[in-house]
Amino acid sequence: MAKAMPQETVESFLGRILTDGTLRERFFSRPSVELGRLDLLEHERDSLRKLDRVRLLVELLAERLDPRIVRG
């Protein structure tokens, strides 16, 4: 089985963060533990560690709002 490229791993992990509440909770509680399980370069781990839970949730909510009530 071929090893995933780091970018594919990052994209897959971000997708799982958005869709898997259990993983999201574990990640924001112990980011270093969860990121240590992934085959990533150190700068990719650093970038993912900097994810802001509140901002992520606000962005997700904003995307779900009816476009007629949202400004650019």
GUGUVO-113014 format. One record per residue: residue number from 1; residue in three letters; chain; x, y, z of N, C-alpha, C, CB in turn. Coordinates in Angstrom, 3 decimals. Glycine has a CB too. Layout:
# GUGUVO-113014
R   torfi   pami   drenvex        n.u        n.v        n.w       ca.u       ca.v       ca.w        c.u        c.v        c.w       cb.u       cb.v       cb.w
R     NUM    ALA         A          X          Y          Z          X          Y          Z          X          Y          Z          X          Y          Z
...
***
This chain:
# GUGUVO-113014
R   torfi   pami   drenvex        n.u        n.v        n.w       ca.u       ca.v       ca.w        c.u        c.v        c.w       cb.u       cb.v       cb.w
R       1    MET         A      0.845     -1.179      0.000      0.000      0.000      0.000      0.896      1.249      0.000     -0.964     -0.006      1.230
R       2    ALA         A      0.610      2.183     -0.888      1.413      3.400     -0.992      1.157      4.310      0.200      1.108      4.141     -2.303
R       3    LYS         A      2.207      4.972      0.635      2.109      5.908      1.745      1.471      7.209      1.244      3.512      6.178      2.372
R       4    ALA         A      0.547      7.775      2.033     -0.123      9.014      1.637      0.874     10.165      1.614     -1.292      9.335      2.594
R       5    MET         A      0.686     11.058      0.683      1.496     12.262      0.631      1.029     13.176      1.761      1.388     12.972     -0.769
R       6    PRO         A      1.937     13.965      2.330      1.535     14.834      3.436      0.334     15.730      3.125      2.692     15.689      3.834
R       7    GLN         A      0.253     16.322      1.933     -0.880     17.187      1.609     -2.185     16.402      1.638     -0.684     17.838      0.232
R       8    GLU         A     -2.162     15.189      1.112     -3.356     14.347      1.147     -3.727     14.013      2.588     -3.134     13.054      0.336
R       9    THR         A     -2.731     13.781      3.423     -2.979     13.490      4.831     -3.604     14.696      5.524     -1.676     13.086      5.536
R      10    VAL         A     -3.079     15.880      5.243     -3.631     17.111      5.826     -5.079     17.274      5.394     -2.796     18.353      5.403
R      11    GLU         A     -5.352     17.137      4.106     -6.714     17.308      3.605     -7.667     16.277      4.208     -6.732     17.206      2.082
R      12    SER         A     -7.220     15.054      4.294     -8.044     14.004      4.886     -8.336     14.297      6.358     -7.353     12.643      4.746
R      13    PHE         A     -7.310     14.718      7.081     -7.477     15.020      8.501     -8.443     16.194      8.696     -6.113     15.336      9.146
R      14    LEU         A     -8.291     17.241      7.887     -9.211     18.382      7.995    -10.642     17.960      7.700     -8.790     19.506      7.038
R      15    GLY         A    -10.821     17.112      6.709    -12.159     16.601      6.415    -12.734     15.831      7.586    -12.129     15.715      5.186
R      16    ARG         A    -11.907     15.032      8.229    -12.365     14.271      9.387    -12.675     15.182     10.567    -11.318     13.240      9.786
R      17    ILE         A    -11.879     16.259     10.746    -12.147     17.223     11.821    -13.540     17.833     11.640    -11.061     18.342     11.841
R      18    LEU         A    -13.904     18.094     10.394    -15.199     18.717     10.110    -16.356     17.748     10.251    -15.199     19.297      8.720
R      19    THR         A    -16.120     16.459     10.035    -17.225     15.506      9.989    -17.288     14.536     11.168    -17.138     14.729      8.736
R      20    ASP         A    -16.250     14.463     11.961    -16.190     13.492     13.054    -16.069     14.233     14.389    -14.994     12.510     12.859
R      21    GLY         A    -17.190     14.349     15.086    -17.217     15.086     16.348    -16.296     14.510     17.412    -18.611     15.121     16.875
R      22    THR         A    -16.164     13.193     17.451    -15.291     12.559     18.439    -13.833     12.920     18.169    -15.474     11.027     18.425
R      23    LEU         A    -13.424     12.828     16.911    -12.053     13.202     16.561    -11.832     14.689     16.837    -11.757     12.876     15.074
R      24    ARG         A    -12.813     15.522     16.485    -12.684     16.961     16.709    -12.454     17.247     18.192    -13.940     17.705     16.206
R      25    GLU         A    -13.207     16.592     19.052    -13.061     16.793     20.497    -11.680     16.335     20.963    -14.165     16.033     21.267
R      26    ARG         A    -11.250     15.159     20.501     -9.913     14.656     20.880     -8.823     15.593     20.379     -9.683     13.235     20.317
R      27    PHE         A     -8.962     16.054     19.131     -7.945     16.926     18.557     -7.816     18.223     19.344     -8.272     17.229     17.103
R      28    PHE         A     -8.933     18.867     19.652     -8.836     20.136     20.357     -8.481     19.960     21.835    -10.140     20.889     20.230
R      29    SER         A     -8.654     18.767     22.368     -8.233     18.482     23.743     -6.759     18.116     23.822     -9.072     17.355     24.326
R      30    ARG         A     -6.274     17.369     22.812     -4.885     16.879     22.802     -4.316     16.919     21.388     -4.808     15.439     23.366
R      31    PRO         A     -4.124     18.105     20.837     -3.682     18.181     19.440     -2.370     17.450     19.162     -3.533     19.616     19.042
R      32    SER         A     -1.412     17.529     20.057     -0.120     16.879     19.803     -0.250     15.369     19.715      0.874     17.243     20.892
R      33    VAL         A     -1.109     14.795     20.538     -1.314     13.338     20.508     -1.938     12.927     19.183     -2.211     12.881     21.689
R      34    GLU         A     -3.002     13.628     18.788     -3.691     13.273     17.549     -2.796     13.504     16.332     -4.985     14.082     17.410
R      35    LEU         A     -2.057     14.602     16.313     -1.184     14.893     15.176      0.006     13.944     15.126     -0.694     16.335     15.241
R      36    GLY         A      0.412     13.425     16.279      1.512     12.471     16.326      1.188     11.158     15.640      1.896     12.209     17.745
R      37    ARG         A     -0.077     10.901     15.424     -0.509      9.668     14.757     -0.437      9.776     13.239     -1.926      9.320     15.174
R      38    LEU         A     -0.196     10.991     12.749     -0.218     11.230     11.308      1.192     11.344     10.742     -1.010     12.495     10.993
R      39    ASP         A      1.337     10.928      9.508      2.609     11.032      8.801      2.673     12.419      8.162      2.765      9.894      7.722
R      40    LEU         A      3.152     13.400      8.927      3.197     14.789      8.482      4.581     15.379      8.685      2.157     15.623      9.224
R      41    LEU         A      4.855     16.422      7.929      6.061     17.205      8.147      5.825     18.116      9.344      6.443     18.028      6.877
R      42    GLU         A      6.875     18.536     10.005      6.715     19.334     11.225      5.967     20.639     10.970      8.074     19.638     11.828
R      43    HIS         A      6.218     21.301      9.843      5.503     22.552      9.585      4.008     22.317      9.367      6.099     23.257      8.368
R      44    GLU         A      3.643     21.134      8.880      2.223     20.805      8.714      1.579     20.582     10.089      2.049     19.537      7.815
R      45    ARG         A      2.291     19.897     10.965      1.778     19.723     12.331      1.597     21.076     13.014      2.730     18.832     13.161
R      46    ASP         A      2.589     21.957     12.860      2.501     23.295     13.463      1.281     24.048     12.951      3.774     24.102     13.170
R      47    SER         A      1.047     23.986     11.653     -0.101     24.682     11.073     -1.416     24.136     11.631     -0.083     24.555      9.542
R      48    LEU         A     -1.526     22.826     11.724     -2.763     22.222     12.239     -2.947     22.516     13.732     -2.752     20.699     12.002
R      49    ARG         A     -1.844     22.572     14.487     -1.939     22.917     15.915     -2.519     24.309     16.117     -0.561     22.831     16.577
R      50    LYS         A     -2.328     25.177     15.146     -2.785     26.566     15.261     -4.263     26.743     14.922     -1.959     27.447     14.360
R      51    LEU         A     -4.947     25.658     14.538     -6.376     25.783     14.255     -7.095     26.303     15.497     -6.974     24.421     13.803
R      52    ASP         A     -7.946     27.258     15.290     -8.715     27.865     16.370    -10.121     27.269     16.356     -8.761     29.423     16.227
R      53    ARG         A    -10.473     26.564     17.417    -11.755     25.867     17.476    -12.935     26.806     17.303    -11.883     25.132     18.783
R      54    VAL         A    -12.936     27.922     17.997    -14.062     28.847     17.919    -14.194     29.406     16.506    -13.892     29.992     18.934
R      55    ARG         A    -13.080     29.823     15.939    -13.139     30.373     14.579    -13.616     29.324     13.587    -11.765     30.907     14.155
R      56    LEU         A    -13.135     28.095     13.724    -13.555     27.014     12.852    -15.063     26.814     12.939    -12.821     25.721     13.211
R      57    LEU         A    -15.594     26.790     14.148    -17.025     26.582     14.329    -17.835     27.755     13.793    -17.342     26.363     15.799
R      58    VAL         A    -17.345     28.973     13.978    -18.036     30.154     13.452    -18.052     30.109     11.925    -17.357     31.460     13.950
R      59    GLU         A    -16.931     29.745     11.324    -16.874     29.653      9.865    -17.842     28.587      9.349    -15.439     29.337      9.402
R      60    LEU         A    -17.906     27.454     10.032    -18.837     26.401      9.622    -20.279     26.884      9.722    -18.640     25.144     10.482
R      61    LEU         A    -20.590     27.572     10.801    -21.938     28.108     10.974    -22.244     29.124      9.887    -22.097     28.747     12.363
R      62    ALA         A    -21.312     30.021      9.614    -21.528     31.057      8.606    -21.820     30.445      7.236    -20.306     31.977      8.521
R      63    GLU         A    -21.136     29.356      6.925    -21.358     28.707      5.634    -22.746     28.091      5.529    -20.310     27.640      5.403
R      64    ARG         A    -23.365     27.796      6.648    -24.679     27.166      6.640    -25.831     28.174      6.651    -24.802     26.250      7.825
R      65    LEU         A    -25.511     29.429      6.903    -26.548     30.439      6.933    -27.078     30.725      5.538    -26.024     31.710      7.564
R      66    ASP         A    -28.328     31.077      5.483    -28.959     31.428      4.220    -28.224     32.640      3.627    -30.486     31.730      4.418
R      67    PRO         A    -27.778     32.566      2.385    -26.998     33.661      1.784    -27.750     34.989      1.747    -26.591     33.284      0.380
R      68    ARG         A    -29.066     34.966      1.871    -29.838     36.209      1.839    -29.667     37.028      3.108    -31.303     35.904      1.626
R      69    ILE         A    -29.102     36.428      4.156    -28.929     37.175      5.404    -27.463     37.370      5.766    -29.640     36.466      6.536
R      70    VAL         A    -26.559     37.051      4.837    -25.124     37.143      5.091    -24.506     38.172      4.156    -24.440     35.766      4.913
R      71    ARG         A    -23.627     38.991      4.720    -22.867     39.943      3.901    -21.539     39.321      3.531    -22.650     41.288      4.649
R      72    GLY         A    -21.067     39.627      2.288    -19.800     39.163      1.733    -18.839     38.714      2.705    -19.191     40.171      0.965
***
